[in-house]
Structure formats: C-alpha cells, structure tokens
Amino acid sequence: MAEESRNAVIKGTVLRKLIAERDITQKELAIEAGVTHHRICNLARVDTVNKVKQSTADKIAKALNVSTGVLAGKEEEGTELNENEAVVIDMFRKLDPIRRAEALLEMKKLLDKSSQ
C-alpha cells in the first residue's frame, strides 16, 4: 500500500488543546506544518474526529512535537518519539514486508547482545 493512501485520525479537541498548550495560533501551526490555515481550523473543531492522510497527520504531529497517536487521542503526551526514533520508524515504514522482518531480526540480535 502506498504511503499517501494510508489514513490517520486527528481529534479536534486534542488538536485544540495542543495548540493552546503551546500558546500558538492555528495560523502559526498551519505555517509550521505546511498545511492551510483553513485545514487546521476545520481539524481543530471541538468534538470532531477527522480522517486525514497519514502525511498530513505526520506534518501536524511533527510541528507540535507529538506522535500521531497523541493527535488521535490514543496516547498521552509525553510518550511521543524523539527525533531519532521517528527517523527509524519512518525508514522502517518504507521497507517492504520481507525487509521489515529482516530488520526486526537484526534489532533483536542487537538487543540480545546489549543485554549480555
């Protein structure tokens, strides 16, 4: 499945809360995330659950320094990924299923060695 065809969820209440906590405007977030101000306004409506392209959720999450799971209301803030973790996950997502399995085996070997 192509990266662009995947969907994500953004809860309006969560997005509105994150914007307020960061003391930024919706317009500032739109500029930082590279999406339109109108799009952020629509997504930040209270009591909405918005289905968006994964790439849109990724841009907004990055601009807010949270995971897409936080935007979806599935994770608590503070469990978001650091920059290195996000890069690794992004690279992993680009691998085909066979390469993913190989990468997981290699990571397991590294973990086993580091725990000895």
N, C-alpha and C positions, 0 to 999 in steps of 0.2 A: 504494500500500500504506500502511495506517495506521501511524503511528509505534509504537503499542503492539504491533502484531503482529510487529514485527521482533525477531529474536533475536540474542543475543551469547553469547560464551563467557567463562567465568571458570575459570582453572586453580586448583585448590585449593592446590597447592604455591606458586604465585606469590602468592596472596592471603595465605597463612600467613606467607610471607617478608616481605611488605609490612607486615603487622600487627606483626611482630616488630621490623622495622627502625624503625618509628615509635614503638615502646615504648608501644603502646596495647593495650587488651584487645579481644576480639571484641565484647563488650557496648558498649564505648565507640564502636567503629566502627559498630555497628548503630544506635546513637542518632544519631550524626553523619549517617549515610546515610539514616536514616528507614526502615530495614527491621527486621525482627525479629531478636533475638539468635539464635533458633533457625535462621533463614535463613543468617546469617553462619557459624554453627557447621557447618551442612551444606556450605556452599560452601567452607569452609577445610579440609576433609578432604584429607589428603595423597593424591596420585595420583588425584584426581578431575578430570574435565573436565565442567564444568557448563554446560548450555544454559539461559540465563535471558532474560527480556525485556530488550530494549535499555535501557528506562528503569531497570531495576534495576541493570544494569551501569554506566549513566551515574551514578547516585546514589553507588554504591560508589566508582567511579573519582574522582568529584569529592571525596568525603570523604577519599580517600587522596592527592589531588592528583596523579593519574596519568591517562593515557589508558586507554580501554577496550582498546586494543591491548596495553598493558602487562599488564593483567589476563588477557588471553587468551594471554599468552606470545609474542605476535607482535612486540613492540617491546621495546627495552631501556628501562629507566627513565632519565630524563634527556632523552628525546625527546618527553615529554608537552607538551601545549599550554599556553600561558599563558592567562589568563582572556579576553583579547580574542580570541585565536584560537579558543577554544572557543565564544564567543558568535557569531562569524562562521560557524563551521561549523554551529552549531545553527540559525541563521537560514537558511543555505543548504539544510539538510536539509528545512526546512519549505516550500521553494519547489516548485512543480510543475516538471516537466522543461523546459518552454519557458522559464520564468523562470530556471531554473538555467543554461541555455545563454546567455541574455542576460547574466546576472550574470558568467559566465566571460568573455564577450567584453569587458565593461566592465573587469574586473580586468586582462585582457591589455592593454587600451589604457592603463590607469594604469601598468602595469609598463613598457610601451614608452616612455611619456613620462618616467618616472623614470630610465630607463637612458640617456637622451639627454644 
